[in-house]
Amino acid sequence: MCNLNLFNVLANVVPRTVPDTPLAISDQELRGPQPSSALRALEQSLNTGTSFDIVFQAYTRRSSPGSVTRPIPIYANTAVLQATTLLPDFAKLEEDLNFSSLFELSEGDTLPFTSLESCGYESDSDLEDDNDNDSSIHNNLAAVRPAEELATTSSDEASASVEMVPAVISESLKHDSRVVLIKGVAWKTWRAFIYYCYTGIVHFASLRSQSTPDKQSGLEDGPPHCSPKSMYQLAKKLNNEPLSQLALKAIETRLSEVNILEEAFSKFTSRYWHDAIKEMEIALLLQHKSTPAVSHGLPAKIQAVAMGNLPHAASALTALYQQITQIPGQN
């Protein structure tokens, strides 16, 4: 039997080149193509007095039992969105099975305040947890529920509730707009996506695993921020390659020896359609193999996978092993 010392083997690995320092990004901002459709929609609104023709509702909070709650409306113009990315014909949404996991038409004038469908929300950092206090979300919630109700509703009450809330807040839009419920995508992510469709600009927040949190993402004023991981997942669902590449680059620039282990062995990275993320993170993990954070933390991660405590991370461990076995003379 061949005896291999993991760290001796890692010492011989030549990782794929990953930049040592983040690329220059002004105010955590990345730009895509500027959509001229937004300007046409603006011009049309000057004549018609109507800027939006669709209302999206997306959930903002993850409650402790695994459900999501507290939807907030986001208003948009379908022509602007469809010029930027491939979206369904919302007038025939029931017939388009390709988007059934992402969009659902609202029935009547109300929608559930709480959804028990937790798929896609498990590790979404754009959802507000019970102990979070995001002012930008809280202020928008005031339009959906009175402030005193928000202050007195516990997470357990929200999870068990079958309470319905208005699907459309503005009276002027109730009869002229289609209302669509967003599934598996947080309000902050979808709002940032809408902003990107209008402006070609996307602002990404820090990763939760970073030692220095992003102070801008929680501010009420300014462009919307979202998690690059959440936006990457949404862009993949929509087959929007330019946006997914912007999000991928933002994730890469936020990784270091401090958080690479946590991210490489995370549930997000383990998803089967995130191969580009996994490849990039394993390369970065190998680049930082000699740092104390990685050399001391990796054995514990491997043990956790072997003990079944991190079953989702088996694919990351397999990818790491495949990198090791590619070293000449180590078969």
Secondary structure, DSSP 8 states (H G I E B T S, - for coil): -----HHHHHHT-------SS----GGGEEE----HHHHHHHHHHHHHS---SEEEEEEEEE-TTS-EEEEEEEEE-HHHHHHHS----GGGGGG-GGGTTTEEE--TTEEESEE---TTTTT-TTSB-TT---HHHHHHHTTTS-HHHHHH--HHHHHH---EEES---GGGTTTSEEEEE-SS-HHHHHHHHHHHHHSEEEE---TTSSS--SSTT-SSSS-EE-HHHHHHHHHHTT-HHHHHHHHHHHHHT--TTTHHHHHTSHHHHSTT-HHHHHHHHHHHHHTTTSHHHHHHHHHHHHHHHTTSSGGGHHHHHHHHHHHHTSTT--
